[in-house]
Amino acid sequence: MEELFSIIPDLPGVRVFCFGEERHTPALAKYCEEKGHYLEIVVFDDDTNEALGELAAKVRRIDEAKERYNLRSMLFDTVFVPIDIEKLADKEQFFRKIYRMMKNAGDLIVLISPSKNEEMEAFLQKLNYVAINPIELHSGLIAMTAKKMHGWTKV
């Protein structure tokens, strides 16, 4: 996943949001710290919260059903979703909440299995994401990248 970090704009004041998990989140946290990016990490379960203990100051535990995932209505340039989205209670609501917290033309990066590639592309199009592209990773997963569409749309 480290090769995907180049998608994050290398500009001052960049904000990154990550749904934390054990495998990739520490590397993202290190990258953002080196670049001086603001990083917000949330987790949905206590086990992941505990596993990311060394990042404790940057991680907060929230409920998936929470109305908003971001604090203080902050908008983000990049949102990473390395978690297994098939385990989510309501996948559509999850991605609608993400859409609302992204800046216009913000980047979304979702890790999926190759078998879900076409399904995920159609799903993101339905939710007004644009510039959707799959990137094959060395791990055998696909990183589906997409952008938030500019303009007024109801989500």
N, C-alpha and C positions, 0 to 999 in steps of 0.2 A: 504494500500500500504506500510505502514511502515515495515511490515514483509518482504517485498522484498528488503529492504535496505541491508540485510545481503548478498545479491549477490555481492554488491560492495566490491572489495578486501580491506581488512583492512591493507593496506601497505602505506608507505610514498610515496608521489608524485602521488597519484591516481587522475585521471581527470574524472569528470562526466559531461555529457551534458544532459540537460533536455529541452523538448519543454513545456514551462510553461503553466499551467492552474491553476485556483483558488483553487481547492480542495486539491491537493497533493503536489504542488510545495513548499509551505512554510515549510512543514514537511521535505521534502528532503533537503531544504536549511539549516535547523537547524541541521539535521543529518550530513551533509557534513561539516558544521562549527565545530561541536563537534569533528569530526574525523580528521579535518585538511585537507580535500580533496578540490581540486580545483573544483569549480562548475561554469558552464556557462549555463545560462538560456536564451532562446529566445522565443519570442511570435510572432504570426502572425497577431494579431489584437490589435487595440488601447484599447478596453474595457478590455482585459486581462492584457495589460500593465498597465493600470490604477489600476485595481484590485490588482495587485501585487506591489502596491506602496511602501509598507514597505521594499520590497526587491530591491528597485529602483537601487541601485548601482550594483546589480548583473543581472539585466534584461535588455535585449535590444530587440527592435522591429525590425523585418526583414520582408521582403516580401517572401512569399512561393516560388515564382519563382526564387529567388536569386540563382546564380550558386553554391555558397558554403554557408553553414550555420555556419561553424566554422571560428574563427579568426586565423590569422597567421598560417594556415595549421596545427594547433595543432591536435594531435590524442587523442582519448578518450578511457578509459578503459570500461566505462559503458555509455550507452545512454538510457534514459527513454523517452518513448513516451506515456504520459497519455492523450493526446488529442484525439478527435474523428477523426480517420483517414478516415472515410467515407466522411467527409466534404472537404478533400483535393482535389485540382484540378487534380493532377496527382500523384496518390499513388505510382506507380512504380518508377517514378523519385525521389520522396521523399525518398524512402528506398534505392535507389541507392546512393543518396547523403550521407545518413547516413552510408552506408557501407564504403564509401571512407574516412570517418572521424573517423572510429574506428580502434583501434590497432588490430593486429592479435590476435585472440582468445578473443577479446573484447565482452562484453555482451550487448545485446539489450533486452529491456523489453518494451513490447507494451500492453496496456490495450485494450481489445476487449470484445464484448458481446459473451456469450456462443454459440450463433447461428453461429458465424463467425469462430469458432475454426478450423475446417477442411480446410476451404477456406484459412485462414491466414497461416496455416502450409504449404500448397501447394505453396502459393504465396512466402513465405520466402525461401523455398527450391529452387524454380525457380531462385531466386536472390542470390544463393550460401551461404545462411546462413545454419548453421549446428547445431546439438544438440538442436533441437527445442522441447520445452516442455511447455505444458499448466499448469498453476497453478491456481486453483480455489481460489478466494478471498472471504472474508466474505461479501463484497459489492454486490456479485452476478456477478461480472465481472470475466474475465479470464485474467491473466497476461501471455502472450506468451513470453517465454524467448528463445533466440537464440544466437549463437556465430558467429563471423565472421570467415570464413574458412581461414586457413593458405594457403599461396602459391599465385601463380599468377593466377588471373582470371580477365577477363574484365568485368567491371560494368558500 
